[in-house]
Each structure stands twice: as structure tokens, then as C-alpha cells.
Amino acid sequence: MAERLPISTAHCIVERDGHVVTVTMSRPEARNALSTDMLVGMADAWAYISDTPDVRVGILTGAGGHFCAGADLKAMGRPSEDPRVRQRATEITDYHWKGLLRDSRPTKPLVCAIEGYAVAGGTELLTGTDLRVVASGATLGLYEAKRGLFPMGGSAVRLTRQIPYALAMDILLTGRSVTPAEALAMGLVNRVVPDGEALTAAREMADQIAACGPLSVQAILLTHRRTEGLDEEAALKISDEIGWPVFASKDAEEGTLAFREKRPPNYTGE
């Protein structure tokens, strides 16, 4: 059964169920538009996922049938009514960028489950996650150029690295909406599911990840992030530095033993 964690805020619910932490943006009356309470809660959630050894994967979703309709500049500029959130906002350096997954992304995989609107900052959040499940009726898009703004959450850099250049520029420069079917064809998302089923499908993915060796999963993620843009020779050196210690771990022994004994492995992250 999921346990609500004390780092939750009025606009961000953080729950833990076994090895999985689910972060729910919860401001449904505003289609989960970003606020100080939401961003502080998310920044704390990503740190908790990274820093807690037996947490293996996170899920990001939204309440009330929507993911996130982007920034609410008034709400983000207004101090929280919660004293703890106000205090955390002063303690967390650049909590806006951390919450938005621009900076200090979790060291464990993050799956997003999208229903309804995921536009502007909502799509920026998507590009900061590792696996993406989207409901068939969802709406994606980076509207910043259409509004005379700029995608400060990192999409101007990330999108061209995640999908082909021409497709990324189509999204960034036109500011148009993107359907889930288009996003799937572009390779921007992993799965499109019927409306109402995104979180269930994301949890299935998360459970598959959590069943794998945590050291292996984190090493693969780290290797990708540290080698992006490098030539193959330089990248392979870093890959070896990260990969060989995994082979020397207790989890590697357990994985091999479990395979021989035809049973599920019991990984401890050691």
C-alpha cells in the first residue's frame, strides 16, 4: 500500500509503494499548472528518489485527468502559504529548475504518465524523464515561441537530442500541438494507451525496472548521461569505468545464481 511522504505539498503528492515513488502534480483546478508548492515538492521528491538506496524508480503524473499545462507565472511568483514550503524554497538552490527536471535529474529512471494537457512546461517535464506513457486523448506541445517566450526548461537543447532535428524544430518553432500518435511516430514517447490507463501502464513499466538489478539500471542511465555527444572511443572508456564495478557487485553474483536456480533474483543494490 502506498505511503504518503512528508515531503508532499499542497500541489505535489509524493507516495512510496515498495521500490517505486509516485509524484503527482495536484492542482487540478488549473490543469496542474506549475506553482511554488508544486516545484518545491518535486525538487524534494527527485532528491529523495536519488538519495534513498532502496528506491529504484520514480513515476511522474498529474491529478484530475491532466498532466501539466505549463507555468503559472503568478502562482510561481507568489510565496506559498505553507511555512515549510517557504523555508524549503530558500534552502533549495534553483528549486524551479530542479523541480522542472532541468537540473539535478534523479539518478534513478523516471517514467511519466500523461493524460490530458501536457503543454509548454508539461512537455518540458516530459523531455526530462526517461520513459513516457501517454493517453491517446492527450495534447502535447511547446507553445513558448507562439507566446513570445522561450522553453527555459531545457527543451531547446534536449528535443534535438531525443528526436530527429527537423521534427524537433517543427515542434519548437511552430508552437503547434502534437498528438500522441505523432509523438509515438517521432520516438518522443514509448507507448500510447487508452485514456485513463496511462498511470497503470507507467506502473507496469516501473515494476519491470524495479525488478532489475538497481546497480545495473543506474549505471546504464549514468553512462548515457555522461557520454552523450562524445565520440565512441571516449564514450567506451567511460562506459568501462562505470560498467566493470557492476560486474564485481554482489547483485551480479545474485543475478547469475538466480538464473541458474530458476528463481527471481533478490537484489540488494550491493
MARLUM-212243 format. One record per residue: residue in three letters; x, y, z of N, C-alpha, C in turn. Coordinates in Angstrom, 1 decimal. Layout:
N
REC residu   n_xx   n_yy   n_zz  ca_xx  ca_yy  ca_zz   c_xx   c_yy   c_zz
REC    ala      X      Y      Z      X      Y      Z      X      Y      Z
...
END
This chain:
270
REC residu   n_xx   n_yy   n_zz  ca_xx  ca_yy  ca_zz   c_xx   c_yy   c_zz
REC    met    0.8   -1.2    0.0    0.0    0.0    0.0    0.9    1.3    0.0
REC    ala    0.5    2.2   -0.8    1.3    3.4   -0.9    1.3    4.3    0.3
REC    glu    2.4    4.8    0.7    2.6    5.7    1.9    2.9    7.1    1.4
REC    arg    2.1    8.0    1.9    2.3    9.4    1.5    3.5   10.0    2.3
REC    leu    4.4   10.6    1.6    5.6   11.0    2.3    5.5   12.5    2.8
REC    pro    6.2   12.8    3.9    6.0   14.2    4.5    6.6   15.3    3.6
REC    ile    7.3   15.0    2.5    7.8   16.0    1.6    6.7   16.4    0.7
REC    ser    5.5   15.8    0.7    4.4   16.3   -0.1    4.0   17.7    0.3
REC    thr    3.4   18.4   -0.7    3.0   19.8   -0.5    1.5   19.8   -1.0
REC    ala    0.9   21.0   -0.9   -0.5   21.2   -1.3   -0.7   20.9   -2.8
REC    his    0.3   21.1   -3.6    0.2   20.9   -5.0    1.1   19.7   -5.5
REC    cys    1.7   19.0   -4.7    2.5   17.9   -5.1    2.5   16.7   -4.1
REC    ile    1.9   15.6   -4.5    1.7   14.5   -3.7    2.8   13.5   -4.0
REC    val    3.6   13.1   -3.0    4.7   12.1   -3.1    4.4   10.9   -2.3
REC    glu    4.3    9.8   -3.0    3.9    8.5   -2.4    4.9    7.4   -2.7
REC    arg    5.1    6.5   -1.7    6.0    5.4   -2.0    5.3    4.1   -1.8
REC    asp    5.6    3.2   -2.7    5.0    1.9   -2.7    6.1    0.9   -3.0
REC    gly    6.7    0.3   -2.0    7.9   -0.6   -2.3    9.1    0.2   -2.8
REC    his    9.6   -0.2   -4.0   10.7    0.4   -4.6   10.3    1.6   -5.5
REC    val    9.1    1.9   -5.6    8.6    2.9   -6.5    8.0    4.1   -5.8
REC    val    8.4    5.3   -6.3    7.9    6.5   -5.7    7.1    7.2   -6.8
REC    thr    5.8    7.6   -6.5    5.0    8.2   -7.5    4.8    9.7   -7.1
REC    val    5.1   10.6   -8.0    4.9   12.0   -7.8    3.8   12.5   -8.6
REC    thr    2.8   13.1   -7.9    1.6   13.6   -8.6    1.4   15.1   -8.5
REC    met    1.5   15.7   -9.6    1.2   17.2   -9.6   -0.3   17.4   -9.4
REC    ser   -0.6   18.1   -8.3   -2.0   18.1   -7.8   -2.6   19.5   -7.7
REC    arg   -2.9   20.1   -8.8   -3.6   21.4   -8.9   -4.6   21.3  -10.0
REC    pro   -5.5   20.4   -9.9   -6.4   20.1  -11.0   -7.3   21.3  -11.5
REC    glu   -7.6   22.2  -10.6   -8.4   23.3  -11.0   -7.7   24.2  -12.0
REC    ala   -6.3   24.1  -12.1   -5.5   24.9  -13.0   -4.8   23.9  -14.0
REC    arg   -5.4   22.7  -14.2   -4.7   21.8  -15.1   -3.3   21.5  -14.7
REC    asn   -3.1   21.5  -13.4   -1.8   21.3  -12.8   -0.7   22.2  -13.3
REC    ala   -1.1   23.5  -13.5    0.0   24.5  -13.9    0.9   24.6  -12.7
REC    leu    2.2   24.9  -13.1    3.2   24.9  -12.1    3.1   26.0  -11.1
REC    ser    3.4   25.7   -9.8    3.3   26.7   -8.7    4.5   26.5   -7.8
REC    thr    4.8   27.4   -6.9    5.9   27.2   -6.0    5.7   26.0   -5.1
REC    asp    4.5   25.7   -4.6    4.3   24.5   -3.9    4.6   23.2   -4.7
REC    met    4.2   23.3   -6.0    4.5   22.1   -6.8    5.9   21.9   -7.1
REC    leu    6.6   23.0   -7.4    8.0   22.9   -7.8    8.9   22.5   -6.6
REC    val    8.6   23.0   -5.4    9.4   22.7   -4.2    9.2   21.2   -3.9
REC    gly    7.9   20.8   -4.0    7.6   19.4   -3.7    8.3   18.4   -4.7
REC    met    8.3   18.8   -6.0    9.0   18.0   -7.0   10.5   18.0   -6.8
REC    ala   11.1   19.1   -6.5   12.5   19.2   -6.2   12.9   18.3   -5.1
REC    asp   12.1   18.3   -4.0   12.4   17.4   -2.8   12.2   15.9   -3.2
REC    ala   11.2   15.7   -4.1   10.9   14.3   -4.5   12.1   13.7   -5.3
REC    trp   12.6   14.5   -6.2   13.7   14.0   -7.1   14.9   13.7   -6.2
REC    ala   15.2   14.6   -5.2   16.3   14.4   -4.3   16.1   13.1   -3.5
REC    tyr   14.9   12.9   -3.0   14.5   11.7   -2.2   14.7   10.4   -3.1
REC    ile   14.3   10.5   -4.3   14.5    9.3   -5.2   16.0    9.0   -5.3
REC    ser   16.8   10.0   -5.6   18.2    9.8   -5.8   18.9    9.3   -4.5
REC    asp   18.5    9.9   -3.4   19.3    9.7   -2.1   18.8    8.5   -1.3
REC    thr   17.7    7.8   -1.7   17.2    6.7   -0.9   17.6    5.4   -1.6
REC    pro   18.5    4.6   -1.0   19.0    3.5   -1.7   18.0    2.5   -2.2
REC    asp   17.0    2.2   -1.4   16.0    1.1   -1.9   14.9    1.7   -2.7
REC    val   14.9    2.9   -3.1   14.0    3.4   -4.2   14.7    3.2   -5.5
REC    arg   14.0    2.6   -6.4   14.6    2.2   -7.7   14.1    2.9   -8.9
REC    val   12.9    3.5   -8.8   12.3    4.1  -10.0   11.3    5.1   -9.5
REC    gly   11.0    6.2  -10.3   10.0    7.1  -10.0    9.0    7.2  -11.1
REC    ile    7.8    7.7  -10.7    6.7    7.9  -11.7    6.3    9.4  -11.5
REC    leu    6.1   10.1  -12.6    5.6   11.5  -12.6    4.2   11.5  -13.3
REC    thr    3.2   12.0  -12.7    1.9   12.1  -13.3    1.2   13.3  -12.8
REC    gly   -0.1   13.5  -13.2   -0.9   14.6  -12.8   -2.2   14.2  -12.3
REC    ala   -2.9   15.0  -11.5   -4.2   14.7  -11.0   -5.3   15.3  -11.8
REC    gly   -6.5   14.8  -11.7   -7.7   15.3  -12.4   -7.7   15.2  -13.9
REC    gly   -7.0   14.2  -14.4   -7.2   14.0  -15.8   -6.2   14.8  -16.7
REC    his   -5.3   15.5  -16.1   -4.3   16.3  -16.9   -2.9   16.1  -16.3
REC    phe   -1.9   16.3  -17.1   -0.5   16.2  -16.7   -0.1   17.6  -16.1
REC    cys    0.2   18.5  -17.0    0.6   19.8  -16.6    0.4   20.8  -17.8
REC    ala   -0.2   21.9  -17.5   -0.5   22.9  -18.5    0.6   24.0  -18.6
REC    gly    1.7   23.8  -18.0    2.8   24.7  -18.0    2.9   25.6  -16.8
REC    ala    3.6   26.7  -17.0    3.9   27.6  -15.9    2.7   28.5  -15.6
REC    asp    2.5   28.7  -14.3    1.6   29.8  -13.9    2.4   30.8  -13.2
REC    leu    2.8   31.9  -14.0    3.8   32.9  -13.6    3.3   33.6  -12.3
REC    lys    2.0   33.8  -12.1    1.5   34.4  -10.9    1.7   33.5   -9.7
REC    ala    1.4   32.3   -9.9    1.5   31.3   -8.8    2.9   31.0   -8.4
REC    met    3.8   31.0   -9.4    5.2   30.8   -9.2    5.9   32.0   -8.5
REC    gly    5.4   33.2   -8.7    6.0   34.3   -8.1    5.4   34.7   -6.7
REC    arg    4.3   34.0   -6.4    3.6   34.2   -5.1    4.2   33.3   -4.0
REC    pro    4.5   33.8   -2.8    5.0   33.0   -1.8    4.0   31.9   -1.4
REC    ser    4.4   30.8   -1.0    3.5   29.7   -0.5    2.9   30.1    0.8
REC    glu    1.7   29.6    1.0    1.0   29.8    2.3    1.5   28.8    3.4
REC    asp    2.3   27.8    2.9    2.9   26.8    3.8    4.2   27.2    4.3
REC    pro    4.4   27.4    5.6    5.7   27.8    6.1    6.9   26.9    5.8
REC    arg    6.6   25.6    5.8    7.6   24.6    5.4    8.1   24.8    4.0
REC    val    7.1   25.0    3.1    7.4   25.2    1.6    8.2   26.5    1.5
REC    arg    7.8   27.6    2.2    8.6   28.8    2.1   10.0   28.6    2.5
REC    gln   10.2   27.8    3.6   11.6   27.6    4.1   12.4   26.8    3.1
REC    arg   11.7   25.7    2.5   12.4   24.9    1.5   12.8   25.7    0.3
REC    ala   11.9   26.6   -0.1   12.2   27.5   -1.2   13.5   28.3   -1.1
REC    thr   13.8   28.6    0.2   15.0   29.4    0.4   16.2   28.4    0.6
REC    glu   16.0   27.2    0.9   17.1   26.2    1.1   17.5   25.5   -0.1
REC    ile   16.6   25.3   -1.1   16.9   24.6   -2.3   17.4   25.5   -3.3
REC    thr   18.7   25.5   -3.7   19.2   26.3   -4.7   18.5   26.0   -6.1
REC    asp   17.9   27.1   -6.7   17.3   26.9   -8.0   16.2   25.8   -8.0
REC    tyr   15.3   25.9   -7.0   14.3   24.9   -6.9   13.4   24.8   -8.1
REC    his   13.2   25.9   -8.8   12.4   25.9  -10.0   13.0   25.0  -11.1
REC    trp   14.3   25.1  -11.3   15.0   24.2  -12.3   15.1   22.8  -11.8
REC    lys   15.3   22.6  -10.6   15.4   21.2  -10.1   14.0   20.6  -10.2
REC    gly   12.9   21.3   -9.8   11.6   20.7   -9.8   11.2   20.4  -11.3
REC    leu   11.6   21.3  -12.2   11.2   21.1  -13.6   12.1   20.1  -14.3
REC    leu   13.0   19.4  -13.6   13.9   18.4  -14.2   14.9   19.0  -15.2
REC    arg   15.1   20.3  -15.1   16.2   20.9  -15.9   17.5   20.6  -15.3
REC    asp   17.6   20.7  -14.0   18.8   20.5  -13.2   18.6   19.3  -12.3
REC    ser   19.7   18.7  -11.9   19.7   17.6  -10.9   18.6   16.6  -11.1
REC    arg   18.6   16.0  -12.3   17.6   14.9  -12.6   17.9   13.7  -11.7
REC    pro   16.9   12.9  -11.3   17.2   11.8  -10.4   18.2   10.8  -11.0
REC    thr   18.9   10.2  -10.2   19.9    9.2  -10.6   19.2    7.8  -10.9
REC    lys   18.0    7.7  -10.6   17.2    6.5  -11.0   16.2    6.9  -12.1
REC    pro   15.8    5.9  -12.9   14.9    6.2  -14.0   13.5    6.8  -13.6
REC    leu   13.0    7.6  -14.4   11.8    8.3  -14.2   10.8    8.1  -15.3
REC    val    9.6    7.6  -15.0    8.6    7.3  -16.0    7.5    8.3  -15.9
REC    cys    7.1    8.9  -17.0    6.0    9.9  -16.9    4.7    9.2  -17.4
REC    ala    3.6    9.5  -16.8    2.2    9.0  -17.2    1.4   10.2  -17.5
REC    ile    1.0   10.4  -18.8    0.4   11.7  -19.2   -1.0   11.4  -19.7
REC    glu   -1.9   12.2  -19.1   -3.3   12.3  -19.5   -3.6   13.8  -19.8
REC    gly   -4.5   14.1  -20.7   -5.0   15.4  -20.9   -3.9   16.3  -21.4
REC    tyr   -3.8   17.5  -20.8   -2.9   18.5  -21.3   -1.5   18.3  -20.7
REC    ala   -0.5   18.3  -21.6    0.9   18.3  -21.2    1.7   19.2  -22.1
REC    val    1.4   20.5  -22.0    1.9   21.5  -22.9    2.8   22.5  -22.2
REC    ala    3.7   23.2  -23.1    4.6   24.1  -22.5    5.5   23.4  -21.5
REC    gly    5.4   23.9  -20.2    6.2   23.2  -19.2    5.8   21.7  -19.0
REC    gly    4.6   21.3  -19.4    4.3   19.9  -19.3    5.1   19.1  -20.2
REC    thr    5.3   19.5  -21.5    6.1   18.8  -22.4    7.6   19.0  -22.0
REC    glu    8.0   20.1  -21.4    9.4   20.2  -20.9    9.7   19.2  -19.9
REC    leu    8.7   19.0  -19.0    8.9   17.9  -18.0    9.0   16.5  -18.7
REC    leu    8.2   16.3  -19.7    8.3   15.0  -20.4    9.8   14.8  -20.9
REC    thr   10.4   15.8  -21.5   11.7   15.6  -22.0   12.8   15.4  -20.9
REC    gly   12.4   15.6  -19.7   13.4   15.4  -18.6   13.2   14.0  -18.0
REC    thr   12.2   13.2  -18.5   12.0   11.9  -18.0   12.7   10.9  -18.9
REC    asp   12.7    9.6  -18.5   13.4    8.6  -19.3   12.5    7.7  -20.1
REC    leu   11.3    7.4  -19.6   10.3    6.6  -20.3    9.0    7.4  -20.2
REC    arg    8.2    7.3  -21.3    7.0    8.2  -21.4    5.8    7.3  -21.9
REC    val    4.7    7.3  -21.1    3.4    6.7  -21.4    2.4    7.8  -21.6
REC    val    1.7    7.9  -22.7    0.8    8.9  -23.0   -0.6    8.4  -23.4
REC    ala   -1.7    8.9  -22.8   -3.0    8.5  -23.2   -3.4    9.1  -24.6
REC    ser   -4.2    8.4  -25.3   -4.5    8.7  -26.7   -5.2   10.0  -26.8
REC    gly   -5.8   10.5  -25.8   -6.5   11.8  -25.9   -5.7   13.0  -25.4
REC    ala   -4.4   12.8  -25.1   -3.6   13.8  -24.5   -3.2   14.8  -25.6
REC    thr   -2.8   16.0  -25.1   -2.3   17.1  -26.0   -0.9   17.5  -25.6
REC    leu    0.1   17.4  -26.5    1.5   17.8  -26.2    1.8   19.0  -27.0
REC    gly    2.9   19.7  -26.6    3.4   20.8  -27.4    4.2   21.8  -26.6
REC    leu    5.1   22.5  -27.3    5.9   23.5  -26.7    5.4   24.8  -27.3
REC    tyr    4.6   25.6  -26.5    3.9   26.8  -27.1    4.7   28.1  -26.9
REC    glu    5.9   28.0  -26.3    6.6   29.2  -25.9    6.8   30.2  -27.1
REC    ala    7.3   29.7  -28.2    7.5   30.6  -29.4    6.3   31.3  -29.8
REC    lys    5.1   30.6  -29.7    3.9   31.2  -30.1    3.5   32.4  -29.2
REC    arg    3.9   32.3  -27.9    3.6   33.3  -26.9    4.7   34.3  -26.7
REC    gly    5.7   34.2  -27.6    6.9   35.2  -27.5    7.8   34.9  -26.3
REC    leu    7.8   33.6  -25.9    8.6   33.2  -24.7    9.7   32.2  -25.2
REC    phe   10.3   31.5  -24.3   11.4   30.6  -24.6   11.3   29.4  -23.7
REC    pro   11.5   28.2  -24.2   11.4   27.0  -23.4   12.6   26.8  -22.4
REC    met   12.6   27.5  -21.3   13.7   27.5  -20.4   13.9   26.2  -19.6
REC    gly   13.0   25.3  -19.7   13.2   24.0  -19.0   14.1   23.0  -19.7
REC    gly   14.7   23.4  -20.8   15.8   22.6  -21.4   15.4   22.0  -22.7
REC    ser   14.1   22.2  -23.2   13.7   21.5  -24.4   14.4   22.1  -25.6
REC    ala   14.8   23.3  -25.6   15.5   23.8  -26.8   16.8   23.1  -27.1
REC    val   17.4   22.5  -26.0   18.6   21.7  -26.1   18.2   20.2  -26.3
REC    arg   17.3   19.7  -25.4   17.1   18.3  -25.3   16.3   17.7  -26.5
REC    leu   15.4   18.5  -27.1   14.5   17.9  -28.1   15.3   17.4  -29.3
REC    thr   16.2   18.2  -29.7   17.0   17.8  -30.9   17.9   16.6  -30.6
REC    arg   18.1   16.3  -29.4   19.0   15.1  -29.0   18.1   13.9  -28.8
REC    gln   16.8   14.1  -28.7   15.9   13.0  -28.4   15.1   12.5  -29.6
REC    ile   14.9   13.4  -30.6   14.2   13.0  -31.8   14.9   13.7  -33.0
REC    pro   14.7   13.3  -34.2   15.4   14.0  -35.4   15.2   15.5  -35.4
REC    tyr   16.2   16.1  -35.9   16.3   17.6  -35.9   15.1   18.3  -36.5
REC    ala   14.7   17.8  -37.7   13.6   18.5  -38.4   12.3   18.4  -37.6
REC    leu   12.1   17.2  -37.0   10.9   17.0  -36.2   10.9   17.9  -34.9
REC    ala   12.1   18.0  -34.3   12.2   18.8  -33.1   11.9   20.3  -33.5
REC    met   12.5   20.7  -34.6   12.3   22.1  -35.0   10.8   22.4  -35.3
REC    asp   10.1   21.4  -35.9    8.7   21.6  -36.2    7.9   21.9  -34.9
REC    ile    8.3   21.1  -33.8    7.6   21.4  -32.5    8.0   22.7  -31.9
REC    leu    9.3   23.0  -31.9    9.8   24.2  -31.2    9.4   25.5  -31.9
REC    leu    9.5   25.5  -33.3    9.4   26.8  -34.0    8.0   27.1  -34.4
REC    thr    7.1   26.1  -34.5    5.7   26.4  -34.8    4.9   26.6  -33.6
REC    gly    5.2   26.1  -32.5    4.4   26.2  -31.3    3.1   25.5  -31.4
REC    arg    3.0   24.5  -32.3    1.7   23.8  -32.5    1.6   22.7  -31.5
REC    ser    0.3   22.2  -31.5    0.0   21.0  -30.7    0.5   19.7  -31.4
REC    val    0.8   18.7  -30.6    1.3   17.5  -31.1    0.4   16.4  -30.5
REC    thr   -0.1   15.5  -31.4   -0.9   14.4  -30.9    0.0   13.3  -30.4
REC    pro   -0.6   12.4  -29.5    0.2   11.2  -29.0    0.6   10.3  -30.2
REC    ala   -0.2   10.2  -31.2    0.2    9.3  -32.3    1.4    9.9  -33.0
REC    glu    1.5   11.2  -33.2    2.7   11.9  -33.8    3.9   11.7  -32.9
REC    ala    3.7   11.9  -31.6    4.8   11.8  -30.7    5.4   10.4  -30.7
REC    leu    4.5    9.4  -30.8    5.0    8.0  -30.9    5.8    7.7  -32.1
REC    ala    5.3    8.2  -33.3    6.0    8.1  -34.5    7.3    8.8  -34.5
REC    met    7.4    9.9  -33.8    8.7   10.7  -33.7    9.7   10.0  -32.8
REC    gly    9.2    9.1  -32.0   10.1    8.5  -31.0   10.2    9.3  -29.7
REC    leu    9.3   10.3  -29.5    9.3   11.1  -28.3    8.7   10.4  -27.1
REC    val    7.8    9.4  -27.4    7.1    8.7  -26.3    7.3    7.2  -26.6
REC    asn    7.1    6.4  -25.5    7.3    4.9  -25.6    6.0    4.2  -26.0
REC    arg    4.9    4.7  -25.3    3.6    4.0  -25.5    2.5    4.9  -25.5
REC    val    1.5    4.6  -26.3    0.2    5.4  -26.3   -0.9    4.4  -25.8
REC    val   -1.6    4.7  -24.8   -2.6    3.8  -24.2   -4.0    4.5  -24.2
REC    pro   -5.1    3.8  -24.0   -6.4    4.4  -23.9   -6.4    5.4  -22.8
REC    asp   -7.3    6.4  -22.9   -7.5    7.4  -21.9   -7.8    6.7  -20.6
REC    gly   -7.2    7.3  -19.5   -7.4    6.7  -18.2   -6.5    5.6  -17.8
REC    glu   -5.6    5.1  -18.7   -4.8    4.0  -18.4   -3.3    4.3  -18.3
REC    ala   -2.9    5.6  -18.5   -1.5    6.0  -18.5   -0.8    5.6  -17.2
REC    leu   -1.4    5.9  -16.1   -0.7    5.6  -14.8   -0.5    4.1  -14.6
REC    thr   -1.5    3.3  -14.9   -1.4    1.9  -14.8   -0.3    1.3  -15.7
REC    ala   -0.2    1.8  -16.9    0.8    1.3  -17.8    2.2    1.8  -17.3
REC    ala    2.3    3.0  -16.8    3.6    3.5  -16.3    4.0    2.7  -15.1
REC    arg    3.1    2.3  -14.2    3.4    1.5  -13.1    3.9    0.1  -13.5
REC    glu    3.4   -0.4  -14.6    3.9   -1.7  -15.1    5.3   -1.6  -15.6
REC    met    5.6   -0.5  -16.3    7.0   -0.2  -16.7    7.9   -0.1  -15.5
REC    ala    7.4    0.7  -14.5    8.2    0.9  -13.3    8.5   -0.4  -12.6
REC    asp    7.6   -1.2  -12.5    7.8   -2.5  -11.8    8.8   -3.4  -12.5
REC    gln    8.7   -3.3  -13.9    9.7   -4.1  -14.6   11.1   -3.6  -14.4
REC    ile   11.3   -2.2  -14.3   12.6   -1.6  -14.0   13.0   -2.0  -12.6
REC    ala   12.1   -1.9  -11.6   12.4   -2.2  -10.2   12.8   -3.7  -10.0
REC    ala   12.4   -4.5  -10.9   12.8   -6.0  -10.8   14.2   -6.2  -11.3
REC    cys   14.8   -5.3  -12.0   16.1   -5.4  -12.5   17.1   -5.1  -11.4
REC    gly   18.4   -5.4  -11.7   19.4   -5.0  -10.8   19.6   -3.5  -10.7
REC    pro   19.4   -2.9   -9.5   19.4   -1.4   -9.4   20.8   -0.9   -9.8
REC    leu   21.9   -1.5   -9.4   23.2   -1.0   -9.8   23.3   -1.0  -11.4
REC    ser   22.8   -2.0  -12.0   22.8   -2.1  -13.5   22.0   -1.0  -14.1
REC    val   20.8   -0.8  -13.6   19.9    0.2  -14.1   20.6    1.6  -14.0
REC    gln   21.1    1.9  -12.8   21.6    3.2  -12.5   22.9    3.5  -13.3
REC    ala   23.7    2.4  -13.5   24.9    2.5  -14.3   24.6    2.8  -15.8
REC    ile   23.6    2.1  -16.3   23.2    2.4  -17.7   22.7    3.8  -17.9
REC    leu   21.9    4.3  -17.0   21.4    5.7  -17.0   22.6    6.7  -17.0
REC    leu   23.5    6.4  -16.0   24.7    7.3  -15.8   25.5    7.3  -17.1
REC    thr   25.8    6.1  -17.7   26.6    6.1  -18.9   26.0    6.9  -20.0
REC    his   24.7    6.8  -20.2   24.1    7.6  -21.2   24.3    9.1  -21.0
REC    arg   24.1    9.5  -19.8   24.2   10.9  -19.5   25.6   11.5  -19.6
REC    arg   26.6   10.6  -19.2   28.0   11.1  -19.2   28.6   11.0  -20.6
REC    thr   28.1   10.2  -21.5   28.7   10.0  -22.8   28.0   10.7  -23.9
REC    glu   26.8   11.3  -23.7   26.1   11.9  -24.7   26.9   13.0  -25.4
REC    gly   27.0   12.9  -26.8   27.8   13.8  -27.5   29.3   13.5  -27.7
REC    leu   29.8   12.4  -27.0   31.2   12.0  -27.1   31.3   11.1  -28.3
REC    asp   32.6   11.0  -28.8   32.8   10.0  -29.9   32.9    8.6  -29.2
REC    glu   32.8    7.6  -30.0   32.7    6.2  -29.5   33.8    5.8  -28.6
REC    glu   35.0    6.1  -29.0   36.2    5.7  -28.2   36.2    6.3  -26.8
REC    ala   35.9    7.6  -26.8   35.9    8.3  -25.5   34.7    7.8  -24.6
REC    ala   33.6    7.5  -25.3   32.4    7.1  -24.6   32.6    5.7  -24.0
REC    leu   33.3    4.8  -24.8   33.5    3.4  -24.3   34.4    3.4  -23.1
REC    lys   35.4    4.3  -23.0   36.2    4.4  -21.8   35.4    4.7  -20.6
REC    ile   34.5    5.6  -20.7   33.6    6.0  -19.6   32.7    4.8  -19.3
REC    ser   32.2    4.2  -20.3   31.3    3.0  -20.1   32.0    1.9  -19.3
REC    asp   33.3    1.7  -19.7   34.0    0.7  -18.9   34.2    1.1  -17.5
REC    glu   34.5    2.3  -17.2   34.7    2.8  -15.9   33.5    2.6  -15.0
REC    ile   32.3    2.8  -15.6   31.1    2.6  -14.9   30.6    1.2  -14.9
REC    gly   30.8    0.5  -15.9   30.3   -0.9  -16.0   31.0   -2.0  -15.3
REC    trp   32.4   -1.9  -15.3   33.1   -3.0  -14.6   32.8   -3.2  -13.1
REC    pro   32.6   -2.1  -12.4   32.2   -2.3  -11.0   30.9   -3.1  -10.8
REC    val   30.0   -2.9  -11.7   28.7   -3.6  -11.7   29.0   -5.1  -11.7
REC    phe   29.9   -5.5  -12.6   30.2   -7.0  -12.7   30.8   -7.5  -11.4
REC    ala   31.4   -6.7  -10.6   32.1   -7.1   -9.4   31.2   -7.0   -8.2
REC    ser   29.9   -6.7   -8.4   29.0   -6.5   -7.3   28.3   -7.8   -6.8
REC    lys   27.8   -7.7   -5.6   27.0   -8.8   -5.1   25.8   -9.1   -5.9
REC    asp   25.2   -8.0   -6.4   24.0   -8.2   -7.3   24.3   -9.0   -8.5
REC    ala   25.5   -8.8   -9.1   25.9   -9.6  -10.3   25.9  -11.1   -9.9
REC    glu   26.5  -11.4   -8.8   26.5  -12.8   -8.3   25.1  -13.3   -8.1
REC    glu   24.3  -12.5   -7.5   22.9  -12.9   -7.2   22.1  -13.1   -8.5
REC    gly   22.3  -12.3   -9.5   21.6  -12.4  -10.8   22.0  -13.7  -11.5
REC    thr   23.3  -14.0  -11.5   23.7  -15.3  -12.1   23.2  -16.5  -11.3
REC    leu   23.3  -16.5  -10.0   22.8  -17.6   -9.2   21.3  -17.8   -9.4
REC    ala   20.5  -16.7   -9.4   19.1  -16.8   -9.5   18.7  -17.4  -10.9
REC    phe   19.5  -17.0  -11.9   19.3  -17.6  -13.3   19.5  -19.1  -13.2
REC    arg   20.6  -19.5  -12.6   20.9  -21.0  -12.5   19.8  -21.7  -11.7
REC    glu   19.3  -21.1  -10.7   18.4  -21.7   -9.8   16.9  -21.5  -10.3
REC    lys   16.8  -20.8  -11.4   15.5  -20.6  -12.0   14.5  -20.0  -11.0
REC    arg   14.9  -18.9  -10.4   14.1  -18.1   -9.4   14.3  -16.7   -9.6
REC    pro   13.3  -15.8   -9.1   13.5  -14.4   -9.2   14.7  -14.0   -8.4
REC    pro   15.5  -13.0   -8.9   16.7  -12.6   -8.1   16.2  -11.7   -6.9
REC    asn   17.0  -11.7   -5.9   16.8  -10.8   -4.7   17.9   -9.8   -4.6
REC    tyr   17.8   -8.7   -5.4   18.8   -7.7   -5.5   18.8   -6.8   -4.3
REC    thr   19.9   -6.4   -3.8   20.1   -5.5   -2.6   20.8   -4.2   -3.0
REC    gly   21.2   -4.0   -4.2   21.9   -2.8   -4.5   23.4   -2.8   -4.0
REC    glu   23.9   -4.0   -3.8   25.3   -4.0   -3.3   26.2   -4.8   -4.3
END
